[in-house]
Amino acid sequence: MSSSEHPLTLVLVGPMAAGKTSVGRKVARLLDMPFTDTDKRVAAEHGPIPGIFAEHGEAHFRDLERKAVATAVAQGGVVSLGGGAVMDAGTRALLHRHPVVFLTVSADAVERRIGGAGRPLLAGEDDPLERWRAIFDQRRGWYEEVADLTVDTSRRPMRALAEEIAAWRRKQQ
């Protein structure tokens, strides 16, 4: 597969609050590539994600997400996927054709990061950290299935993580 057939792509997957957007932006700058956050793309085209969940349900959101992922990886660059994108078998099959980094994170680090709103799957009566753990446990196998490299974002500076991932990606070419 030559780079003229497919644009240079790097995909970041992982649970909510793993740092996919923060690390992805830095990696894109280091590699001089465009950056796409598929959640932000869905929100820009269809409105806020919590509203999509509330009005149309998770299945509708996942359909929009699947299309956004396919478009983003076809366009190339560094692509950050929403935490649940790997639930879709078609998306996982697509990801097997691209270098994928699984950003993992400890529950302790997540607890410090999930203070903000806008995460519909963490809403409700349950303890948000327990919900996060349950969701991560459910999806971990899918992240591992698509990953070519796994990087723990819990304790290292985002810049160091981005440099490690960029160096790894350069070696893939």
KEKE-706973 format. One record per atom (N, C-alpha, C, O, CB): residue number from 1; x, y, z; residue in one letter; atom name. Coordinates in pm, whole numbers. Glycine has a CB too. Example, Ala and Ser with C-alpha at 12.3 -4.5 7.8 and 13.67 -1.06 7.14 Angstrom:
// residues 2
   resi       xx       yy       zz   resn   name
      1     1319     -569      780      A      N
      1     1230     -450      780      A     CA
      1     1320     -330      780      A      C
      1     1424     -332      846      A      O
      1     1131     -447      905      A     CB
      2     1285     -225      708      S      N
      2     1367     -106      714      S     CA
      2     1290        3      787      S      C
      2     1341      114      804      S      O
      2     1408      -60      572      S     CB
END
This chain:
// residues 173
   resi       xx       yy       zz   resn   name
      1       86     -118        0      M      N
      1        0        0        0      M     CA
      1       90      124        0      M      C
      1      158      150       99      M      O
      1      -97        0      124      M     CB
      2       91      197     -107      S      N
      2      173      318     -113      S     CA
      2       95      437      -60      S      C
      2      -28      437      -57      S      O
      2      219      344     -258      S     CB
      3      168      539      -18      S      N
      3      102      655       40      S     CA
      3       25      735      -64      S      C
      3      -58      819      -30      S      O
      3      204      745      109      S     CB
      4       51      710     -192      S      N
      4      -26      780     -294      S     CA
      4     -168      722     -305      S      C
      4     -261      792     -343      S      O
      4       45      772     -431      S     CB
      5     -184      593     -270      E      N
      5     -316      532     -273      E     CA
      5     -399      576     -151      E      C
      5     -519      602     -164      E      O
      5     -304      379     -277      E     CB
      6     -336      583      -36      H      N
      6     -405      618       87      H     CA
      6     -329      729      157      H      C
      6     -206      722      169      H      O
      6     -421      495      180      H     CB
      7     -399      832      203      P      N
      7     -329      936      278      P     CA
      7     -270      878      407      P      C
      7     -319      778      460      P      O
      7     -425     1053      311      P     CB
      8     -165      941      455      L      N
      8     -103      898      580      L     CA
      8     -204      915      693      L      C
      8     -260     1023      711      L      O
      8       27      979      608      L     CB
      9     -226      809      767      T      N
      9     -326      811      873      T     CA
      9     -269      750     1000      T      C
      9     -185      660      995      T      O
      9     -452      735      830      T     CB
     10     -315      801     1114      L      N
     10     -286      744     1245      L     CA
     10     -414      760     1325      L      C
     10     -468      870     1334      L      O
     10     -163      814     1316      L     CB
     11     -462      650     1382      V      N
     11     -588      653     1455      V     CA
     11     -561      632     1604      V      C
     11     -483      545     1642      V      O
     11     -685      545     1401      V     CB
     12     -628      713     1688      L      N
     12     -619      699     1833      L     CA
     12     -752      649     1886      L      C
     12     -857      707     1858      L      O
     12     -579      833     1900      L     CB
     13     -748      541     1964      V      N
     13     -867      487     2028      V     CA
     13     -841      477     2177      V      C
     13     -727      481     2222      V      O
     13     -906      348     1969      V     CB
     14     -949      465     2253      G      N
     14     -935      447     2397      G     CA
     14    -1059      496     2467      G      C
     14    -1150      552     2404      G      O
     14     -812      519     2450      G     CB
     15    -1064      476     2598      P      N
     15    -1182      513     2675      P     CA
     15    -1194      664     2691      P      C
     15    -1101      740     2662      P      O
     15    -1179      447     2811      P     CB
     16    -1311      706     2737      M      N
     16    -1332      846     2772      M     CA
     16    -1223      890     2868      M      C
     16    -1185      815     2958      M      O
     16    -1473      869     2834      M     CB
     17    -1173     1011     2847      A      N
     17    -1075     1075     2936      A     CA
     17     -935     1016     2929      A      C
     17     -854     1038     3019      A      O
     17    -1124     1067     3078      A     CB
     18     -906      940     2823      A      N
     18     -770      887     2807      A     CA
     18     -676      991     2748      A      C
     18     -554      973     2752      A      O
     18     -772      762     2719      A     CB
     19     -731     1099     2692      G      N
     19     -647     1203     2633      G     CA
     19     -636     1196     2482      G      C
     19     -542     1250     2424      G      O
     19     -511     1195     2691      G     CB
     20     -732     1130     2418      K      N
     20     -722     1111     2272      K     CA
     20     -715     1244     2196      K      C
     20     -637     1258     2102      K      O
     20     -841     1030     2221      K     CB
     21     -796     1341     2236      T      N
     21     -796     1469     2167      T     CA
     21     -669     1548     2198      T      C
     21     -605     1599     2106      T      O
     21     -919     1551     2205      T     CB
     22     -632     1558     2324      S      N
     22     -512     1633     2363      S     CA
     22     -386     1575     2299      S      C
     22     -307     1647     2238      S      O
     22     -497     1635     2515      S     CB
     23     -369     1445     2313      V      N
     23     -251     1379     2256      V     CA
     23     -257     1385     2103      V      C
     23     -156     1410     2038      V      O
     23     -241     1231     2306      V     CB
     24     -375     1362     2047      G      N
     24     -391     1363     1902      G     CA
     24     -350     1495     1839      G      C
     24     -281     1497     1737      G      O
     24     -533     1331     1866      G     CB
     25     -394     1605     1900      R      N
     25     -355     1736     1846      R     CA
     25     -204     1754     1846      R      C
     25     -146     1803     1749      R      O
     25     -421     1849     1928      R     CB
     26     -140     1713     1954      K      N
     26        6     1727     1964      K     CA
     26       78     1637     1863      K      C
     26      174     1679     1800      K      O
     26       54     1694     2107      K     CB
     27       30     1514     1848      V      N
     27       91     1422     1751      V     CA
     27       76     1479     1610      V      C
     27      171     1475     1531      V      O
     27       25     1280     1759      V     CB
     28      -41     1531     1579      A      N
     28      -65     1589     1446      A     CA
     28       32     1704     1419      A      C
     28       86     1716     1309      A      O
     28     -210     1639     1433      A     CB
     29       54     1788     1519      R      N
     29      151     1899     1501      R     CA
     29      291     1845     1478      R      C
     29      362     1893     1390      R      O
     29      150     1993     1624      R     CB
     30      330     1746     1557      L      N
     30      465     1689     1543      L     CA
     30      486     1624     1407      L      C
     30      595     1630     1351      L      O
     30      490     1586     1654      L     CB
     31      381     1563     1352      L      N
     31      391     1495     1221      L     CA
     31      351     1586     1105      L      C
     31      356     1545      989      L      O
     31      303     1372     1221      L     CB
     32      313     1709     1137      D      N
     32      267     1805     1037      D     CA
     32      154     1745      953      D      C
     32      157     1746      830      D      O
     32      384     1847      946      D     CB
     33       54     1694     1024      M      N
     33      -63     1632      963      M     CA
     33     -188     1698     1017      M      C
     33     -185     1756     1125      M      O
     33      -66     1479      989      M     CB
     34     -300     1692      943      P      N
     34     -426     1744      997      P     CA
     34     -474     1656     1113      P      C
     34     -437     1539     1124      P      O
     34     -534     1751      887      P     CB
     35     -557     1714     1199      F      N
     35     -615     1642     1312      F     CA
     35     -767     1644     1301      F      C
     35     -826     1748     1273      F      O
     35     -569     1703     1446      F     CB
     36     -829     1528     1322      T      N
     36     -974     1518     1324      T     CA
     36    -1018     1444     1450      T      C
     36     -968     1336     1481      T      O
     36    -1026     1446     1197      T     CB
     37    -1112     1505     1522      D      N
     37    -1177     1440     1635      D     CA
     37    -1316     1401     1584      D      C
     37    -1397     1489     1554      D      O
     37    -1185     1535     1766      D     CB
     38    -1344     1271     1572      T      N
     38    -1470     1230     1510      T     CA
     38    -1592     1273     1593      T      C
     38    -1697     1301     1536      T      O
     38    -1472     1078     1490      T     CB
     39    -1579     1278     1726      D      N
     39    -1690     1327     1808      D     CA
     39    -1720     1474     1775      D      C
     39    -1836     1513     1763      D      O
     39    -1658     1312     1958      D     CB
     40    -1614     1554     1761      K      N
     40    -1634     1695     1729      K     CA
     40    -1694     1712     1588      K      C
     40    -1775     1801     1565      K      O
     40    -1500     1772     1739      K     CB
     41    -1653     1624     1497      R      N
     41    -1709     1630     1361      R     CA
     41    -1858     1596     1363      R      C
     41    -1938     1664     1297      R      O
     41    -1633     1532     1268      R     CB
     42    -1897     1492     1437      V      N
     42    -2039     1457     1448      V     CA
     42    -2117     1573     1510      V      C
     42    -2224     1609     1462      V      O
     42    -2058     1328     1533      V     CB
     43    -2063     1632     1617      A      N
     43    -2131     1743     1683      A     CA
     43    -2144     1864     1591      A      C
     43    -2247     1931     1591      A      O
     43    -2056     1783     1811      A     CB
     44    -2040     1892     1513      A      N
     44    -2044     2007     1421      A     CA
     44    -2152     1988     1314      A      C
     44    -2217     2084     1272      A      O
     44    -1906     2026     1354      A     CB
     45    -2170     1864     1270      E      N
     45    -2265     1836     1163      E     CA
     45    -2408     1810     1212      E      C
     45    -2504     1835     1139      E      O
     45    -2218     1719     1084      E     CB
     46    -2422     1760     1336      H      N
     46    -2553     1712     1381      H     CA
     46    -2597     1769     1516      H      C
     46    -2705     1734     1565      H      O
     46    -2552     1563     1388      H     CB
     47    -2516     1854     1576      G      N
     47    -2552     1910     1706      G     CA
     47    -2483     1837     1820      G      C
     47    -2418     1734     1798      G      O
     47    -2703     1906     1725      G     CB
     48    -2496     1889     1941      P      N
     48    -2425     1831     2056      P     CA
     48    -2459     1683     2077      P      C
     48    -2575     1642     2064      P      O
     48    -2459     1910     2182      P     CB
     49    -2357     1605     2110      I      N
     49    -2375     1461     2126      I     CA
     49    -2477     1426     2234      I      C
     49    -2559     1336     2212      I      O
     49    -2242     1396     2159      I     CB
     50    -2477     1493     2350      P      N
     50    -2582     1459     2449      P     CA
     50    -2723     1478     2391      P      C
     50    -2814     1403     2426      P      O
     50    -2566     1545     2575      P     CB
     51    -2741     1577     2305      G      N
     51    -2871     1600     2241      G     CA
     51    -2906     1489     2143      G      C
     51    -3022     1448     2135      G      O
     51    -2871     1733     2169      G     CB
     52    -2806     1440     2069      I      N
     52    -2829     1329     1974      I     CA
     52    -2874     1205     2052      I      C
     52    -2970     1138     2014      I      O
     52    -2699     1298     1891      I     CB
     53    -2803     1175     2163      F      N
     53    -2840     1061     2247      F     CA
     53    -2983     1076     2298      F      C
     53    -3063      983     2290      F      O
     53    -2742     1046     2366      F     CB
     54    -3014     1196     2350      A      N
     54    -3146     1218     2412      A     CA
     54    -3259     1213     2309      A      C
     54    -3365     1157     2336      A      O
     54    -3148     1353     2483      A     CB
     55    -3234     1271     2192      E      N
     55    -3340     1284     2093      E     CA
     55    -3355     1161     2005      E      C
     55    -3467     1122     1971      E      O
     55    -3314     1405     2007      E     CB
     56    -3243     1099     1967      H      N
     56    -3247      991     1868      H     CA
     56    -3196      857     1920      H      C
     56    -3216      755     1854      H      O
     56    -3167     1030     1748      H     CB
     57    -3130      856     2036      G      N
     57    -3079      732     2093      G     CA
     57    -2936      701     2052      G      C
     57    -2881      760     1958      G      O
     57    -3167      618     2053      G     CB
     58    -2877      607     2125      E      N
     58    -2737      571     2102      E     CA
     58    -2716      508     1965      E      C
     58    -2614      533     1901      E      O
     58    -2689      476     2210      E     CB
     59    -2810      425     1918      A      N
     59    -2791      358     1789      A     CA
     59    -2777      459     1675      A      C
     59    -2694      442     1586      A      O
     59    -2910      263     1761      A     CB
     60    -2858      563     1679      H      N
     60    -2850      667     1576      H     CA
     60    -2714      738     1584      H      C
     60    -2649      763     1482      H      O
     60    -2965      770     1592      H     CB
     61    -2671      771     1707      F      N
     61    -2540      833     1723      F     CA
     61    -2430      743     1666      F      C
     61    -2341      791     1597      F      O
     61    -2512      864     1871      F     CB
     62    -2436      612     1695      R      N
     62    -2332      520     1648      R     CA
     62    -2328      514     1496      R      C
     62    -2221      498     1437      R      O
     62    -2355      379     1706      R     CB
     63    -2444      528     1432      D      N
     63    -2449      530     1286      D     CA
     63    -2378      655     1232      D      C
     63    -2298      647     1139      D      O
     63    -2595      527     1237      D     CB
     64    -2408      771     1293      L      N
     64    -2340      895     1254      L     CA
     64    -2189      884     1278      L      C
     64    -2109      928     1196      L      O
     64    -2398     1016     1332      L     CB
     65    -2153      823     1390      E      N
     65    -2013      807     1427      E     CA
     65    -1941      718     1326      E      C
     65    -1829      749     1284      E      O
     65    -2000      749     1568      E     CB
     66    -2003      607     1288      R      N
     66    -1943      514     1192      R     CA
     66    -1909      587     1061      R      C
     66    -1800      570     1006      R      O
     66    -2038      395     1163      R     CB
     67    -2002      669     1014      K      N
     67    -1980      744      890      K     CA
     67    -1869      847      907      K      C
     67    -1787      866      818      K      O
     67    -2110      814      845      K     CB
     68    -1867      914     1022      A      N
     68    -1763     1015     1049      A     CA
     68    -1624      950     1053      A      C
     68    -1528     1007     1002      A      O
     68    -1791     1088     1182      A     CB
     69    -1614      833     1113      V      N
     69    -1486      761     1121      V     CA
     69    -1439      723      981      V      C
     69    -1323      744      947      V      O
     69    -1498      635     1211      V     CB
     70    -1527      666      900      A      N
     70    -1490      625      764      A     CA
     70    -1440      744      683      A      C
     70    -1341      733      611      A      O
     70    -1610      559      694      A     CB
     71    -1510      857      693      T      N
     71    -1470      977      620      T     CA
     71    -1334     1027      669      T      C
     71    -1247     1059      589      T      O
     71    -1576     1087      636      T     CB
     72    -1317     1032      801      A      N
     72    -1193     1086      858      A     CA
     72    -1071     1002      820      A      C
     72     -968     1058      783      A      O
     72    -1205     1094     1009      A     CB
     73    -1081      869      830      V      N
     73     -963      788      797      V     CA
     73     -935      792      647      V      C
     73     -820      780      606      V      O
     73     -984      642      843      V     CB
     74    -1038      809      565      A      N
     74    -1017      821      421      A     CA
     74     -945      951      387      A      C
     74     -865      956      293      A      O
     74    -1150      815      346      A     CB
     75     -972     1057      464      Q      N
     75     -908     1186      440      Q     CA
     75     -764     1189      492      Q      C
     75     -683     1268      444      Q      O
     75     -988     1297      505      Q     CB
     76     -733     1104      587      G      N
     76     -597     1096      640      G     CA
     76     -572     1192      754      G      C
     76     -657     1273      790      G      O
     76     -499     1121      531      G     CB
     77     -451     1181      810      G      N
     77     -413     1262      924      G     CA
     77     -426     1184     1052      G      C
     77     -442     1062     1051      G      O
     77     -498     1388      931      G     CB
     78     -417     1256     1164      V      N
     78     -434     1194     1295      V     CA
     78     -583     1202     1328      V      C
     78     -643     1309     1325      V      O
     78     -346     1265     1405      V     CB
     79     -642     1086     1358      V      N
     79     -786     1078     1381      V     CA
     79     -811     1023     1521      V      C
     79     -770      912     1553      V      O
     79     -854      990     1274      V     CB
     80     -879     1102     1603      S      N
     80     -918     1061     1737      S     CA
     80    -1062     1013     1734      S      C
     80    -1151     1087     1693      S      O
     80     -901     1178     1840      S     CB
     81    -1085      890     1776      L      N
     81    -1219      832     1775      L     CA
     81    -1286      847     1911      L      C
     81    -1219      847     2015      L      O
     81    -1212      684     1735      L     CB
     82    -1417      860     1909      G      N
     82    -1493      857     2033      G     CA
     82    -1473      722     2100      G      C
     82    -1445      622     2033      G      O
     82    -1643      884     2008      G     CB
     83    -1487      719     2231      G      N
     83    -1460      598     2308      G     CA
     83    -1535      475     2262      G      C
     83    -1484      364     2273      G      O
     83    -1490      623     2449      G     CB
     84    -1658      493     2211      G      N
     84    -1739      378     2173      G     CA
     84    -1733      340     2027      G      C
     84    -1801      246     1985      G      O
     84    -1878      405     2207      G     CB
     85    -1653      409     1948      A      N
     85    -1649      382     1803      A     CA
     85    -1608      238     1774      A      C
     85    -1651      180     1674      A      O
     85    -1551      479     1735      A     CB
     86    -1524      179     1859      V      N
     86    -1475       43     1836      V     CA
     86    -1582      -64     1858      V      C
     86    -1560     -181     1828      V      O
     86    -1358       14     1926      V     CB
     87    -1698      -24     1910      M      N
     87    -1806     -121     1931      M     CA
     87    -1860     -173     1798      M      C
     87    -1916     -282     1793      M      O
     87    -1920      -56     2013      M     CB
     88    -1843      -96     1692      D      N
     88    -1897     -130     1561      D     CA
     88    -1799     -221     1485      D      C
     88    -1683     -184     1464      D      O
     88    -1926       -2     1480      D     CB
     89    -1846     -338     1444      A      N
     89    -1760     -434     1375      A     CA
     89    -1706     -378     1244      A      C
     89    -1590     -403     1209      A      O
     89    -1835     -564     1347      A     CB
     90    -1787     -302     1172      G      N
     90    -1741     -241     1047      G     CA
     90    -1629     -141     1070      G      C
     90    -1534     -134      992      G      O
     90    -1856     -173      976      G     CB
     91    -1642      -64     1177      T      N
     91    -1536       32     1211      T     CA
     91    -1409      -43     1248      T      C
     91    -1300       -4     1207      T      O
     91    -1580      124     1328      T     CB
     92    -1421     -150     1327      R      N
     92    -1301     -227     1364      R     CA
     92    -1233     -284     1240      R      C
     92    -1111     -282     1230      R      O
     92    -1337     -341     1461      R     CB
     93    -1311     -334     1145      A      N
     93    -1253     -388     1021      A     CA
     93    -1178     -279      945      A      C
     93    -1069     -302      892      A      O
     93    -1364     -449      931      A     CB
     94    -1236     -160      939      L      N
     94    -1171      -47      874      L     CA
     94    -1039      -12      943      L      C
     94     -940       18      877      L      O
     94    -1265       75      874      L     CB
     95    -1039      -15     1075      L      N
     95     -920       23     1151      L     CA
     95     -804      -74     1131      L      C
     95     -688      -35     1146      L      O
     95     -953       32     1299      L     CB
     96     -834     -199     1097      H      N
     96     -726     -297     1074      H     CA
     96     -638     -258      956      H      C
     96     -530     -314      939      H      O
     96     -785     -436     1051      H     CB
     97     -684     -163      875      R      N
     97     -605     -119      758      R     CA
     97     -519        4      789      R      C
     97     -453       58      700      R      O
     97     -699      -87      641      R     CB
     98     -520       48      913      H      N
     98     -447      170      951      H     CA
     98     -372      148     1081      H      C
     98     -410       62     1161      H      O
     98     -544      290      965      H     CB
     99     -262      225     1104      P      N
     99     -194      217     1232      P     CA
     99     -284      276     1342      P      C
     99     -334      387     1330      P      O
     99      -58      292     1226      P     CB
    100     -302      199     1449      V      N
    100     -392      240     1557      V     CA
    100     -317      236     1689      V      C
    100     -248      140     1722      V      O
    100     -516      148     1564      V     CB
    101     -331      346     1765      V      N
    101     -274      354     1899      V     CA
    101     -388      352     2000      V      C
    101     -483      430     1990      V      O
    101     -186      484     1917      V     CB
    102     -379      261     2095      F      N
    102     -476      249     2205      F     CA
    102     -419      327     2323      F      C
    102     -318      289     2382      F      O
    102     -503       98     2243      F     CB
    103     -487      438     2356      L      N
    103     -448      515     2474      L     CA
    103     -527      461     2592      L      C
    103     -649      475     2599      L      O
    103     -475      669     2453      L     CB
    104     -456      400     2684      T      N
    104     -520      346     2803      T     CA
    104     -492      441     2919      T      C
    104     -402      524     2912      T      O
    104     -469      202     2834      T     CB
    105     -570      427     3026      V      N
    105     -559      519     3139      V     CA
    105     -612      449     3263      V      C
    105     -703      367     3255      V      O
    105     -635      652     3111      V     CB
    106     -555      483     3377      S      N
    106     -602      425     3503      S     CA
    106     -728      496     3552      S      C
    106     -752      611     3517      S      O
    106     -492      431     3610      S     CB
    107     -805      426     3632      A      N
    107     -926      486     3689      A     CA
    107     -891      606     3777      A      C
    107     -966      704     3782      A      O
    107    -1004      381     3772      A     CB
    108     -777      600     3846      D      N
    108     -735      713     3931      D     CA
    108     -715      839     3846      D      C
    108     -758      948     3884      D      O
    108     -604      679     4007      D     CB
    109     -648      823     3733      A      N
    109     -624      939     3646      A     CA
    109     -756      990     3588      A      C
    109     -776     1110     3576      A      O
    109     -527      902     3531      A     CB
    110     -846      899     3553      V      N
    110     -975      938     3498      V     CA
    110    -1054     1020     3600      V      C
    110    -1119     1118     3565      V      O
    110    -1056      815     3456      V     CB
    111    -1047      978     3725      E      N
    111    -1122     1049     3829      E     CA
    111    -1085     1197     3832      E      C
    111    -1171     1282     3856      E      O
    111    -1097      985     3966      E     CB
    112     -958     1226     3807      R      N
    112     -913     1366     3804      R     CA
    112     -960     1438     3677      R      C
    112     -968     1560     3675      R      O
    112     -760     1373     3814      R     CB
    113     -990     1363     3570      R      N
    113    -1017     1423     3439      R     CA
    113    -1165     1439     3406      R      C
    113    -1199     1524     3323      R      O
    113     -952     1341     3333      R     CB
    114    -1255     1361     3466      I      N
    114    -1394     1360     3419      I     CA
    114    -1484     1457     3492      I      C
    114    -1605     1435     3502      I      O
    114    -1450     1221     3433      I     CB
    115    -1428     1564     3543      G      N
    115    -1509     1663     3611      G     CA
    115    -1608     1733     3521      G      C
    115    -1714     1775     3567      G      O
    115    -1422     1765     3675      G     CB
    116    -1577     1746     3393      G      N
    116    -1662     1820     3300      G     CA
    116    -1787     1743     3262      G      C
    116    -1793     1621     3277      G      O
    116    -1586     1855     3177      G     CB
    117    -1885     1813     3213      A      N
    117    -2010     1750     3167      A     CA
    117    -1995     1709     3022      A      C
    117    -1885     1708     2967      A      O
    117    -2132     1846     3184      A     CB
    118    -2106     1675     2960      G      N
    118    -2105     1644     2817      G     CA
    118    -2065     1502     2784      G      C
    118    -2030     1473     2670      G      O
    118    -2013     1735     2748      G     CB
    119    -2071     1412     2882      R      N
    119    -2042     1272     2857      R     CA
    119    -2170     1193     2888      R      C
    119    -2189     1149     3001      R      O
    119    -1920     1221     2943      R     CB
    120    -2257     1177     2787      P      N
    120    -2389     1120     2814      P     CA
    120    -2386      981     2878      P      C
    120    -2475      947     2955      P      O
    120    -2466     1113     2687      P     CB
    121    -2286      901     2846      L      N
    121    -2282      766     2903      L     CA
    121    -2248      767     3051      L      C
    121    -2270      667     3120      L      O
    121    -2182      681     2827      L     CB
    122    -2194      879     3102      L      N
    122    -2162      887     3244      L     CA
    122    -2272      956     3323      L      C
    122    -2263      966     3445      L      O
    122    -2030      961     3264      L     CB
    123    -2374     1003     3254      A      N
    123    -2484     1073     3322      A     CA
    123    -2570      972     3396      A      C
    123    -2568      852     3366      A      O
    123    -2570     1154     3221      A     CB
    124    -2645     1021     3492      G      N
    124    -2737      933     3565      G     CA
    124    -2705      928     3712      G      C
    124    -2626     1006     3764      G      O
    124    -2735      794     3507      G     CB
    125    -2768      834     3778      E      N
    125    -2758      824     3924      E     CA
    125    -2630      756     3970      E      C
    125    -2582      781     4081      E      O
    125    -2877      749     3978      E     CB
    126    -2574      671     3885      D      N
    126    -2456      593     3926      D     CA
    126    -2336      683     3947      D      C
    126    -2330      796     3899      D      O
    126    -2423      486     3821      D     CB
    127    -2241      630     4020      D      N
    127    -2111      696     4037      D     CA
    127    -2044      699     3900      D      C
    127    -2024      595     3838      D      O
    127    -2021      621     4144      D     CB
    128    -2009      821     3851      P      N
    128    -1950      829     3716      P     CA
    128    -1825      743     3699      P      C
    128    -1803      688     3591      P      O
    128    -1916      974     3684      P     CB
    129    -1743      731     3802      L      N
    129    -1621      651     3790      L     CA
    129    -1655      502     3776      L      C
    129    -1590      430     3700      L      O
    129    -1530      673     3912      L     CB
    130    -1756      457     3848      E      N
    130    -1799      317     3834      E     CA
    130    -1855      292     3694      E      C
    130    -1829      188     3634      E      O
    130    -1905      281     3941      E     CB
    131    -1933      388     3641      R      N
    131    -1984      376     3504      R     CA
    131    -1868      370     3406      R      C
    131    -1867      289     3314      R      O
    131    -2079      494     3469      R     CB
    132    -1769      458     3427      W      N
    132    -1652      460     3339      W     CA
    132    -1583      323     3340      W      C
    132    -1549      269     3235      W      O
    132    -1552      571     3381      W     CB
    133    -1562      268     3462      R      N
    133    -1496      137     3473      R     CA
    133    -1574       29     3398      R      C
    133    -1515      -52     3327      R      O
    133    -1481       98     3622      R     CB
    134    -1706       30     3415      A      N
    134    -1788      -72     3348      A     CA
    134    -1779      -58     3196      A      C
    134    -1766     -158     3125      A      O
    134    -1936      -60     3393      A     CB
    135    -1785       65     3147      I      N
    135    -1776       89     3002      I     CA
    135    -1639       48     2949      I      C
    135    -1629      -15     2844      I      O
    135    -1804      238     2970      I     CB
    136    -1533       84     3022      F      N
    136    -1398       49     2979      F     CA
    136    -1381     -103     2978      F      C
    136    -1325     -159     2883      F      O
    136    -1291      115     3071      F     CB
    137    -1429     -170     3083      D      N
    137    -1417     -316     3087      D     CA
    137    -1490     -380     2969      D      C
    137    -1442     -478     2912      D      O
    137    -1474     -371     3220      D     CB
    138    -1604     -325     2932      Q      N
    138    -1683     -378     2821      Q     CA
    138    -1609     -361     2689      Q      C
    138    -1617     -447     2602      Q      O
    138    -1821     -309     2815      Q     CB
    139    -1537     -251     2672      R      N
    139    -1475     -216     2543      R     CA
    139    -1328     -253     2531      R      C
    139    -1273     -254     2420      R      O
    139    -1489      -70     2519      R     CB
    140    -1263     -284     2642      R      N
    140    -1117     -305     2641      R     CA
    140    -1072     -406     2534      R      C
    140     -973     -382     2465      R      O
    140    -1071     -354     2779      R     CB
    141    -1143     -517     2520      G      N
    141    -1106     -618     2421      G     CA
    141    -1107     -564     2278      G      C
    141    -1023     -601     2196      G      O
    141    -1200     -736     2431      G     CB
    142    -1202     -477     2250      W      N
    142    -1209     -417     2116      W     CA
    142    -1093     -321     2093      W      C
    142    -1035     -319     1984      W      O
    142    -1343     -342     2096      W     CB
    143    -1058     -243     2195      Y      N
    143     -941     -154     2182      Y     CA
    143     -817     -237     2154      Y      C
    143     -737     -204     2066      Y      O
    143     -922      -68     2310      Y     CB
    144     -801     -346     2230      E      N
    144     -682     -431     2213      E     CA
    144     -682     -497     2076      E      C
    144     -576     -516     2015      E      O
    144     -676     -537     2323      E     CB
    145     -800     -534     2027      E      N
    145     -812     -599     1896      E     CA
    145     -759     -511     1783      E      C
    145     -692     -560     1692      E      O
    145     -958     -636     1869      E     CB
    146     -789     -382     1787      V      N
    146     -752     -294     1676      V     CA
    146     -615     -229     1694      V      C
    146     -561     -171     1599      V      O
    146     -856     -186     1660      V     CB
    147     -557     -237     1814      A      N
    147     -436     -161     1846      A     CA
    147     -309     -224     1790      A      C
    147     -289     -345     1796      A      O
    147     -422     -147     1995      A     CB
    148     -224     -137     1736      D      N
    148      -88     -176     1696      D     CA
    148       12     -135     1804      D      C
    148      121     -191     1813      D      O
    148      -49     -113     1560      D     CB
    149      -26      -37     1884      L      N
    149       59       15     1992      L     CA
    149      -35       56     2105      L      C
    149     -141      114     2082      L      O
    149      149      137     1943      L     CB
    150        6       24     2230      T      N
    150      -72       66     2347      T     CA
    150       15      159     2431      T      C
    150      130      127     2461      T      O
    150     -120      -57     2432      T     CB
    151      -41      273     2469      V      N
    151       31      374     2547      V     CA
    151      -56      414     2665      V      C
    151     -172      449     2648      V      O
    151       69      498     2459      V     CB
    152        2      409     2785      D      N
    152      -70      449     2906      D     CA
    152      -51      599     2929      D      C
    152       62      646     2940      D      O
    152      -21      367     3031      D     CB
    153     -161      672     2936      T      N
    153     -156      818     2950      T     CA
    153     -171      864     3095      T      C
    153     -177      984     3122      T      O
    153     -264      882     2865      T     CB
    154     -177      770     3189      S      N
    154     -212      804     3327      S     CA
    154     -116      902     3393      S      C
    154     -160      997     3458      S      O
    154     -217      679     3409      S     CB
    155       14      881     3378      R      N
    155      109      956     3458      R     CA
    155      212     1038     3380      R      C
    155      283     1119     3439      R      O
    155      180      862     3545      R     CB
    156      220     1018     3249      R      N
    156      323     1088     3173      R     CA
    156      269     1215     3110      R      C
    156      150     1222     3078      R      O
    156      380      997     3064      R     CB
    157      354     1315     3092      P      N
    157      308     1439     3028      P     CA
    157      260     1412     2885      P      C
    157      318     1331     2814      P      O
    157      421     1545     3027      P     CB
    158      154     1481     2846      M      N
    158       97     1462     2712      M     CA
    158      201     1484     2603      M      C
    158      201     1413     2502      M      O
    158      -22     1557     2691      M     CB
    159      289     1581     2622      R      N
    159      392     1610     2521      R     CA
    159      484     1489     2500      R      C
    159      515     1453     2386      R      O
    159      476     1732     2564      R     CB
    160      527     1425     2610      A      N
    160      614     1307     2600      A     CA
    160      541     1192     2530      A      C
    160      599     1122     2448      A      O
    160      662     1263     2740      A     CB
    161      414     1175     2563      L      N
    161      334     1071     2498      L     CA
    161      324     1098     2348      L      C
    161      340     1008     2266      L      O
    161      193     1064     2561      L     CB
    162      297     1224     2313      A      N
    162      283     1262     2172      A     CA
    162      413     1237     2097      A      C
    162      411     1188     1984      A      O
    162      241     1410     2159      A     CB
    163      525     1269     2158      E      N
    163      655     1248     2092      E     CA
    163      681     1099     2069      E      C
    163      731     1060     1964      E      O
    163      770     1310     2175      E     CB
    164      646     1016     2169      E      N
    164      665      872     2156      E     CA
    164      578      816     2041      E      C
    164      624      736     1961      E      O
    164      630      800     2289      E     CB
    165      453      860     2036      I      N
    165      361      812     1933      I     CA
    165      404      861     1794      I      C
    165      398      785     1698      I      O
    165      217      858     1964      I     CB
    166      446      986     1784      A      N
    166      492     1039     1656      A     CA
    166      615      963     1606      A      C
    166      625      931     1488      A      O
    166      524     1190     1667      A     CB
    167      707      935     1697      A      N
    167      828      860     1659      A     CA
    167      790      720     1611      A      C
    167      844      672     1511      A      O
    167      927      851     1777      A     CB
    168      698      656     1681      W      N
    168      650      523     1641      W     CA
    168      588      529     1502      W      C
    168      615      443     1418      W      O
    168      547      468     1743      W     CB
    169      505      632     1477      R      N
    169      436      643     1347      R     CA
    169      536      664     1234      R      C
    169      519      608     1125      R      O
    169      335      759     1351      R     CB
    170      639      744     1259      R      N
    170      741      766     1154      R     CA
    170      807      636     1114      R      C
    170      839      615      997      R      O
    170      848      866     1201      R     CB
    171      829      546     1212      K      N
    171      892      416     1183      K     CA
    171      801      325     1102      K      C
    171      850      233     1037      K      O
    171      931      347     1312      K     CB
    172      670      349     1104      Q      N
    172      575      265     1030      Q     CA
    172      581      289      880      Q      C
    172      537      206      801      Q      O
    172      434      289     1080      Q     CB
    173      635      404      840      Q      N
    173      632      441      698      Q     CA
    173      728      360      616      Q      C
    173      737      379      494      Q      O
    173      664      588      680      Q     CB
END
